[in-house]
Amino acid sequence: MQKIATKIFICASVAFAIVGMLMVLTTSPESDGPNVVLLKLLFATIIVILTSFALSVASKYLSSKS
């Protein structure tokens, strides 16, 4: 389970970087704010990153106690 969570963590981190760069590159000074779709994707990747990190750490410590 730790390997799967680690792979998900890596993929989500890459997606976070891509979406973050798209937000920076597509936001213009004339706009009222960031693109709402990109902002939602950014927050979704944060949730996946935190969840997969917690699963990876938890499975590491749970497997070492068994």
C-alpha positions as a LaTeX table, in Angstrom:
\begin{tabular}{lrrr}
\hline
Residue & $x$ (\AA) & $y$ (\AA) & $z$ (\AA) \\
\hline
Met1 & 0.00 & 0.00 & 0.00 \\
Gln2 & 2.90 & 2.33 & 0.69 \\
Lys3 & 4.18 & 2.00 & $-2.89$ \\
Ile4 & 0.76 & 2.84 & $-4.32$ \\
Ala5 & 0.36 & 5.86 & $-2.02$ \\
Thr6 & 3.85 & 7.05 & $-2.92$ \\
Lys7 & 3.12 & 6.80 & $-6.65$ \\
Ile8 & $-0.13$ & 8.72 & $-6.18$ \\
Phe9 & 1.77 & 11.33 & $-4.16$ \\
Ile10 & 4.33 & 11.78 & $-6.93$ \\
Cys11 & 1.68 & 12.04 & $-9.67$ \\
Ala12 & $-0.38$ & 14.51 & $-7.63$ \\
Ser13 & 2.70 & 16.61 & $-6.93$ \\
Val14 & 3.47 & 16.80 & $-10.65$ \\
Ala15 & $-0.16$ & 17.72 & $-11.38$ \\
Phe16 & 0.00 & 20.38 & $-8.68$ \\
Ala17 & 3.09 & 21.91 & $-10.28$ \\
Ile18 & 1.51 & 21.90 & $-13.76$ \\
Val19 & $-1.79$ & 23.41 & $-12.59$ \\
Gly20 & 0.07 & 26.00 & $-10.49$ \\
Met21 & 2.18 & 27.05 & $-13.46$ \\
Leu22 & $-0.92$ & 27.25 & $-15.67$ \\
Met23 & $-2.56$ & 29.52 & $-13.09$ \\
Val24 & 0.47 & 31.80 & $-13.03$ \\
Leu25 & 0.83 & 31.90 & $-16.80$ \\
Thr26 & $-2.85$ & 32.38 & $-17.66$ \\
Thr27 & $-3.76$ & 35.04 & $-15.08$ \\
Ser28 & $-3.55$ & 38.49 & $-16.61$ \\
Pro29 & $-3.24$ & 41.80 & $-14.74$ \\
Glu30 & $-6.60$ & 42.93 & $-16.15$ \\
Ser31 & $-8.54$ & 39.95 & $-14.76$ \\
Asp32 & $-10.46$ & 40.08 & $-11.50$ \\
Gly33 & $-8.86$ & 36.92 & $-10.17$ \\
Pro34 & $-7.54$ & 33.49 & $-11.03$ \\
Asn35 & $-9.38$ & 31.04 & $-13.26$ \\
Val36 & $-11.95$ & 29.26 & $-11.10$ \\
Val37 & $-11.50$ & 25.89 & $-12.81$ \\
Leu38 & $-7.73$ & 25.96 & $-12.31$ \\
Leu39 & $-8.21$ & 27.04 & $-8.71$ \\
Lys40 & $-10.52$ & 24.09 & $-8.06$ \\
Leu41 & $-8.02$ & 21.73 & $-9.69$ \\
Leu42 & $-5.25$ & 23.18 & $-7.54$ \\
Phe43 & $-7.20$ & 22.57 & $-4.35$ \\
Ala44 & $-8.17$ & 19.07 & $-5.50$ \\
Thr45 & $-4.51$ & 18.18 & $-6.03$ \\
Ile46 & $-3.67$ & 19.53 & $-2.57$ \\
Ile47 & $-6.29$ & 17.23 & $-1.04$ \\
Val48 & $-4.91$ & 14.23 & $-2.96$ \\
Ile49 & $-1.32$ & 15.11 & $-1.99$ \\
Leu50 & $-2.14$ & 15.39 & 1.71 \\
Thr51 & $-4.23$ & 12.22 & 1.75 \\
Ser52 & $-1.67$ & 10.12 & $-0.11$ \\
Phe53 & 1.15 & 11.44 & 2.07 \\
Ala54 & $-0.78$ & 10.52 & 5.21 \\
Leu55 & $-1.51$ & 7.03 & 3.83 \\
Ser56 & 2.12 & 6.54 & 2.87 \\
Val57 & 3.40 & 7.52 & 6.29 \\
Ala58 & 0.72 & 5.54 & 8.12 \\
Ser59 & 1.33 & 2.39 & 6.11 \\
Lys60 & 5.07 & 2.70 & 6.71 \\
Tyr61 & 4.63 & 2.80 & 10.46 \\
Leu62 & 1.85 & 0.21 & 10.55 \\
Ser63 & 3.85 & $-2.29$ & 8.52 \\
Ser64 & 6.93 & $-1.86$ & 10.73 \\
Lys65 & 4.94 & $-2.66$ & 13.91 \\
Ser66 & 3.53 & $-5.94$ & 12.54 \\
\hline
\end{tabular}
